[in-house]
């Protein structure tokens, strides 16, 4: 077993525990770019590890009641058979370098979509709270179609069971609380990644030694991340995740290293500027004084003239 691979699994597991997403979007490109694993083997091994890792997070949310089980059922109705279809589609493309290139490009596209999903989720989190749960009217047909699209992408690339499905769930069900959104996505992802992993294992793509090494690090990583999630600055973690995903996608598209470093530097600078601006707004003395004055006026029943 490669201890560096287990260490990478630990880091990815911590991020999954902190943010509820990022497992496939991070682990698969790490296996391809840093450990030289062929894309198909990386996809199948990451799916097998995710099938064991995700139930930990799903179990926590189920105990807290932050899972919409009706949405889970309709999503799985579309995603599970579609995950098998994604595996069959990859096998139909062909063997050797051709299929590996298709997987690499598909993975890069999926990572860029995941970046968009994380950005949208971050913007929504900044603008909304986590108040009482609102009544959700499930829309079966769009939900099944969402599951089918997500399952197809996951079956082909191992990416999307978290980031991609979450962003479309946001569009379909904007009233979902953030915790319910993450909990529902984690639970529906369990049969989804299991179906995709079984499909790859059936064709002999699964590398048990790789999956085992990833699991040794990722399972305790998820538990550590979940324990730290209430204290860690989630906004910083999400920003770092977006930057890592962007860099991974660009490298999968064979973008020169210099250009990748430039784009990542610009993204990092933008994230820092946004964080400083947000902190400045929250600590603005004028805003605090105005809020305090309004509170005092409201309590005394006196309004200014």
C-alpha positions as CSV (number, residue, x, y, z in Angstrom):
1,X,0.0,0.0,0.0
2,X,1.2,3.5,-0.9
3,X,1.2,5.7,2.3
4,X,1.0,8.8,0.2
5,X,-2.1,7.5,-1.4
6,X,-3.7,6.9,2.0
7,X,-2.6,10.4,3.0
8,X,-4.3,11.9,-0.1
9,X,-7.4,9.9,0.9
10,X,-7.3,11.4,4.3
11,X,-7.1,15.0,3.0
12,X,-10.0,14.4,0.6
13,X,-12.0,12.7,3.3
14,X,-11.6,15.8,5.6
15,X,-12.8,18.1,2.8
16,X,-15.9,15.8,2.2
17,X,-16.6,15.9,5.9
18,X,-16.3,19.7,6.0
19,X,-18.3,20.6,2.9
20,X,-20.4,17.5,2.1
21,X,-18.9,17.3,-1.4
22,X,-15.7,17.0,-3.4
23,X,-14.9,13.3,-3.0
24,X,-14.9,12.2,-6.7
25,X,-14.1,15.7,-8.0
26,X,-10.8,15.6,-6.0
27,X,-9.8,12.0,-5.6
28,X,-10.1,11.0,-9.2
29,X,-7.9,13.8,-10.7
30,X,-5.4,13.2,-7.8
31,X,-5.1,9.6,-8.8
32,X,-4.6,10.5,-12.5
33,X,-2.4,13.5,-12.2
34,X,-0.2,12.7,-9.2
35,X,-0.1,8.9,-9.0
36,X,-0.2,8.1,-12.7
37,X,-3.3,5.9,-12.4
38,X,-5.1,5.3,-15.8
39,X,-8.4,7.3,-15.8
40,X,-10.7,4.3,-16.0
41,X,-9.0,2.6,-13.0
42,X,-9.0,5.9,-11.1
43,X,-12.7,6.4,-11.7
44,X,-13.7,2.8,-10.7
45,X,-11.4,2.8,-7.6
46,X,-12.7,6.2,-6.4
47,X,-16.3,5.0,-6.9
48,X,-15.7,2.0,-4.8
49,X,-14.1,4.1,-2.0
50,X,-17.0,6.6,-2.2
51,X,-19.6,3.8,-1.8
52,X,-18.0,3.0,1.6
53,X,-17.2,6.6,2.6
54,X,-20.5,8.4,1.8
55,X,-22.7,6.3,4.2
56,X,-20.9,7.9,7.1
57,X,-22.1,11.3,6.2
58,X,-25.5,10.1,5.2
59,X,-26.0,8.3,8.5
60,X,-25.2,11.5,10.5
61,X,-27.8,13.5,8.4
62,X,-30.4,10.7,8.7
63,X,-30.1,10.8,12.5
64,X,-30.6,14.6,12.5
65,X,-33.6,14.4,10.3
66,X,-32.0,16.5,7.5
67,X,-32.9,14.1,4.6
68,X,-35.9,14.5,2.3
69,X,-36.6,10.8,1.7
70,X,-39.2,11.5,-1.1
71,X,-36.5,13.3,-3.1
72,X,-34.1,10.5,-2.4
73,X,-36.5,7.9,-3.9
74,X,-37.2,9.8,-7.1
75,X,-33.5,10.7,-7.6
76,X,-32.4,7.1,-7.2
77,X,-35.1,6.0,-9.7
78,X,-33.3,7.9,-12.4
79,X,-29.7,7.7,-11.2
80,X,-29.1,4.0,-10.4
81,X,-30.0,2.6,-13.9
82,X,-28.3,5.7,-15.5
83,X,-25.1,5.0,-13.6
84,X,-24.9,1.5,-15.2
85,X,-25.6,3.1,-18.6
86,X,-22.7,5.5,-18.1
87,X,-20.4,2.6,-17.5
88,X,-21.7,0.8,-20.6
89,X,-21.3,3.9,-22.7
90,X,-17.7,4.2,-21.7
91,X,-17.1,0.6,-22.7
92,X,-18.9,1.1,-26.0
93,X,-16.5,3.9,-26.9
94,X,-13.6,1.5,-27.2
95,X,-10.5,0.4,-25.4
96,X,-6.9,1.7,-25.0
97,X,-5.9,5.3,-25.5
98,X,-9.1,6.4,-27.1
99,X,-11.3,5.5,-24.1
100,X,-8.8,6.9,-21.7
101,X,-8.8,10.3,-23.6
102,X,-12.6,10.4,-23.5
103,X,-12.6,9.8,-19.8
104,X,-10.0,12.4,-19.2
105,X,-11.9,15.1,-21.3
106,X,-15.2,14.1,-19.7
107,X,-13.7,14.4,-16.3
108,X,-12.4,17.8,-17.0
109,X,-15.8,19.0,-18.2
110,X,-17.4,17.5,-15.1
111,X,-14.9,19.3,-12.9
112,X,-15.7,22.7,-14.5
113,X,-19.4,22.0,-14.0
114,X,-18.6,21.1,-10.4
115,X,-16.8,24.5,-9.9
116,X,-19.9,26.3,-11.2
117,X,-22.1,24.3,-8.8
118,X,-19.9,25.1,-5.8
119,X,-19.9,28.8,-6.7
120,X,-23.7,28.9,-7.0
121,X,-24.0,27.1,-3.7
122,X,-21.6,29.5,-2.0
123,X,-23.5,32.5,-3.3
124,X,-26.8,31.0,-2.1
125,X,-25.4,30.2,1.3
126,X,-24.3,33.8,1.7
127,X,-27.8,35.1,0.9
128,X,-29.9,32.7,2.8
129,X,-30.1,31.3,6.3
130,X,-30.9,27.9,7.7
131,X,-34.2,28.6,9.3
132,X,-37.2,26.2,9.8
133,X,-37.8,23.6,7.2
134,X,-40.2,24.7,4.5
135,X,-42.8,22.4,2.9
136,X,-41.4,20.9,-0.3
137,X,-43.6,19.8,-3.1
138,X,-41.7,17.0,-5.0
139,X,-41.8,17.2,-8.7
140,X,-41.3,13.6,-9.9
141,X,-40.4,14.0,-13.6
142,X,-37.8,16.7,-13.3
143,X,-36.3,15.0,-10.2
144,X,-36.0,11.6,-12.0
145,X,-34.4,13.4,-15.0
146,X,-32.0,15.1,-12.7
147,X,-31.1,11.7,-11.2
148,X,-30.6,10.3,-14.7
149,X,-28.2,13.0,-15.8
150,X,-26.3,12.8,-12.6
151,X,-26.0,9.0,-12.8
152,X,-24.8,9.2,-16.3
153,X,-22.0,11.6,-15.5
154,X,-21.0,9.7,-12.3
155,X,-20.9,6.4,-14.2
156,X,-18.5,7.9,-16.8
157,X,-16.3,10.1,-14.5
158,X,-17.1,9.4,-10.8
159,X,-17.8,13.2,-10.5
160,X,-21.2,14.7,-9.9
161,X,-22.8,12.7,-7.1
162,X,-22.3,15.8,-4.9
163,X,-21.5,19.1,-6.6
164,X,-23.4,18.6,-9.9
165,X,-26.6,17.2,-8.4
166,X,-26.6,19.7,-5.6
167,X,-26.6,22.7,-7.9
168,X,-29.6,21.3,-9.9
169,X,-31.4,20.5,-6.7
170,X,-31.0,24.2,-5.8
171,X,-32.7,25.2,-9.0
172,X,-35.6,22.8,-8.6
173,X,-36.1,23.2,-4.9
174,X,-34.8,26.6,-3.7
175,X,-36.8,26.3,-0.4
176,X,-34.6,23.4,0.8
177,X,-32.5,24.3,3.8
178,X,-28.7,23.9,3.2
179,X,-28.5,21.1,5.7
180,X,-31.4,19.2,4.0
181,X,-29.8,19.8,0.7
182,X,-26.5,18.2,1.7
183,X,-28.2,15.4,3.7
184,X,-30.5,14.5,0.8
185,X,-27.6,14.5,-1.7
186,X,-25.4,12.4,0.5
187,X,-28.0,9.7,1.0
188,X,-29.1,9.5,-2.7
189,X,-25.4,9.3,-3.6
190,X,-25.0,6.0,-1.7
191,X,-26.9,3.7,-4.2
192,X,-25.7,5.9,-7.1
193,X,-22.0,5.4,-6.5
194,X,-22.5,1.8,-5.5
195,X,-24.3,1.1,-8.9
196,X,-21.5,2.8,-10.8
197,X,-18.8,1.0,-8.8
198,X,-20.5,-2.4,-9.5
199,X,-20.7,-1.6,-13.2
200,X,-16.9,-0.9,-13.4
201,X,-16.1,-3.9,-11.3
202,X,-18.2,-6.1,-13.6
203,X,-15.9,-5.1,-16.5
204,X,-12.7,-5.6,-14.5
205,X,-11.8,-1.9,-14.2
206,X,-11.8,-1.9,-10.4
207,X,-8.4,-1.9,-8.6
208,X,-9.0,-3.2,-5.1
209,X,-5.6,-2.2,-3.9
210,X,-6.2,1.4,-5.0
211,X,-9.6,1.5,-3.4
212,X,-8.4,0.0,-0.2
213,X,-5.5,2.6,0.1
214,X,-7.9,5.5,-0.5
215,X,-10.4,4.1,2.1
216,X,-7.7,3.7,4.8
217,X,-7.3,7.5,4.7
218,X,-10.7,8.7,3.6
219,X,-12.9,7.1,6.2
220,X,-11.1,8.6,9.2
221,X,-10.8,11.8,7.2
222,X,-14.6,12.0,6.8
223,X,-15.1,11.5,10.6
224,X,-12.5,14.2,11.4
225,X,-14.1,16.6,8.9
226,X,-17.5,16.0,10.3
227,X,-16.3,16.8,13.8
228,X,-14.6,20.0,12.7
229,X,-17.4,21.2,10.4
230,X,-19.1,23.2,13.2
231,X,-15.9,25.1,13.9
232,X,-13.9,25.4,10.7
233,X,-14.4,28.4,8.4
234,X,-16.5,26.7,5.8
235,X,-16.2,29.6,3.4
236,X,-12.4,29.3,3.3
237,X,-12.7,25.5,2.7
238,X,-15.2,26.0,-0.2
239,X,-12.9,28.6,-1.8
240,X,-9.9,26.3,-1.6
241,X,-12.0,23.5,-3.0
242,X,-13.1,25.6,-6.0
243,X,-9.5,26.6,-6.7
244,X,-8.2,23.0,-6.5
245,X,-11.0,21.7,-8.8
246,X,-10.3,24.5,-11.3
247,X,-6.6,23.7,-11.4
248,X,-7.3,20.0,-11.8
249,X,-9.7,20.6,-14.7
250,X,-7.2,22.8,-16.5
251,X,-4.5,20.2,-16.1
252,X,-6.8,17.5,-17.5
253,X,-7.3,19.7,-20.5
254,X,-3.5,19.8,-20.9
255,X,-3.4,23.5,-20.3
256,X,0.3,24.6,-19.8
257,X,1.4,24.8,-16.2
258,X,2.2,28.5,-16.4
259,X,-1.3,29.3,-17.6
260,X,-2.7,27.2,-14.8
261,X,-0.7,28.9,-12.2
262,X,-1.8,32.3,-13.5
263,X,-5.5,31.4,-13.5
264,X,-5.3,29.8,-10.1
265,X,-3.5,32.9,-8.8
266,X,-6.2,35.2,-10.1
267,X,-8.9,32.9,-8.6
268,X,-7.1,32.9,-5.2
269,X,-6.8,36.7,-5.3
270,X,-10.5,37.0,-6.1
271,X,-11.4,34.7,-3.2
272,X,-9.3,36.7,-0.8
273,X,-10.7,40.0,-2.0
274,X,-14.3,38.6,-1.6
275,X,-13.5,37.4,1.9
276,X,-12.0,40.7,3.0
277,X,-15.0,42.6,1.6
278,X,-17.4,40.3,3.4
279,X,-15.6,40.7,6.7
280,X,-15.5,44.5,6.2
281,X,-19.2,44.6,5.8
282,X,-19.9,42.5,8.8
283,X,-17.5,44.6,11.0
284,X,-18.5,48.0,9.7
285,X,-18.9,50.3,12.8
286,X,-21.5,52.4,11.1
287,X,-23.6,49.4,10.3
288,X,-23.3,48.1,13.9
289,X,-24.2,51.6,15.3
290,X,-27.2,51.9,13.0
291,X,-28.4,48.4,13.9
292,X,-27.9,49.1,17.7
293,X,-29.8,52.4,17.4
294,X,-32.7,50.8,15.6
295,X,-32.8,48.1,18.2
296,X,-32.9,50.7,21.0
297,X,-35.6,52.7,19.3
298,X,-37.7,49.6,18.8
299,X,-37.3,48.5,22.5
300,X,-38.2,52.0,23.8
301,X,-41.0,52.6,21.4
302,X,-39.5,56.0,20.4
303,X,-38.8,56.8,16.8
304,X,-36.3,59.6,15.6
305,X,-37.6,62.8,14.2
